[in-house]
Amino acid sequence: MAARKPHLFRGELGEMMLITPPVGGLAARRVLIIGLGPSDTFTPHRMELVGSIAYREANQLGIKHPFFAPAVLDGGVTKFNSGETAESFFSGFLRAQRTEKVLVDAGESTGRAVEDLAFLAGPTQATDTQRGLERAVTNSGK
């Protein structure tokens, strides 16, 4: 990717880049890339911030059915399992969703666009990822 250069997009924690692929290039109409920061200091907790960013950006863009594909393993982070990162991401996503509901109920927001989330995981990570997502749902009311 041409923009993935240190003097342009560095992938710092929370840094975002919205790409609109050319027609016929990708199935996605838009791709939001959210930086995770340096891989050598990565912790699953960072994914909570990423989850809240993903919800809020999808909501602002009017995306009802966003897909999320973590690139943690692709980035060389191997000391945490996919369930840990999925749980943190989804905890942040759900927190942002609850915050939006409070704003809507107070008349301080126009409403929620996001209806659901597709969390993509490879076949070898699917079970662990599912368990992490379930933990996030279980703990979301605490």
Secondary structure, DSSP 8 states (H G I E B T S, - for coil): -TT-STTS----TT-EEEE---TTT-S-S-EEEE----GGG--TTHHHHHHHHHHHHHHHHT-SS-EE---TTTTT--SS-HHHHHHHHHHHHHHHHHHHHHHHHTT-S--------EE---TTTHHHHHHHHHHHHHHTT-
